[in-house]
Amino acid sequence: MLQDDQCEESNAASEKSNHLFWTCKRAREMWESSKLVMQFTAEQNCSFKDLLWSLCMEVESSPELVAKMVTRAWVLWGNRNEMHKGGKRKSGLELVRWATQYLEEYYATTIVEPDVRPPSIQPVRWLPPQGQTYKANVDGAVFAKLKAVGIGVVIQDKEGRVKAALSKKIMLPLGPVEAEAKAVEVGVQFAKDVGIRDVMVEGDSLIMQHALNELAPPPPLVDAVIVDIEASCAEFHHIAFTRVSSRKQPSPSISKICQRHR
């Protein structure tokens, strides 16, 4: 628990929401890196809620601009908490990149563009692991009405022969990002349990791929899962994390396993 509300970046100012998200030196660094054009000026004593209200109601704006502003403020807050726990201070540009990646993945998983063309059937081709002995394909499916998720793992060798498979139901109301994180965690543990120490773990989450390869910080809601996965990696001779594009058709076997608990 913090002992006072003094801003560590400014060494003097009180860390109120207006200062934290807008007038602080670090906040200004991030907003300048984002290159967002917002036609208003923050007053000395107005809150961040007032700034957001101004953006939504008093200024000609768009949902996309509001989403970008809120997401950038969220990652700024998240990294502030990471720093208080001994984590790394991210630069303004790093925060902007992370917020952009998170928003892009959100749009990719929630917005479906209408397509008037007849659907084309593309063959699904499984690619063998590059350098590793085995590949573990993992996936998570969210069942909102059941307040549960289904986890599927299929481990295959270089020839495509199935070494082991797992289907698991978790009775927790997790979101899509949390479900994908849990799928990776279960896949790593399952590979370890069946005696595999050289493996490529492949899912379809850009967030998880970037977090596990230290390309971007993970969202706070899956930070603890990432820590557990990284701790388990020490027990492998070699482990790699890759991503298959979510725009490709999923592997029939992994989809059936995920849906089994529906």
Secondary structure, 3 states (H helix, E strand, C coil): CCCCCECCCCCCCECCHHHHHHHCHHHHHHHHHHCCCCCCCCCCCCCHHHHHHHHHHHCCCCHHHHHHHHHHHHHHHHHHHHHHCCCCCCCHHHHHHHHHHHHHHHHHHHCCCCCCCCCCCCCCCCCCCCCCCEEEEEEEEEECCCCEEEEEEEEEECCCCEEEEEEEEECCCCCHHHHHHHHHHHHHHHHHHCCCCEEEEEECCHHHHHHHCCCCCCCHHHHHHHHHHHHHHCCCCEEEEEECCCCCCCCHHHHHHHHCCC
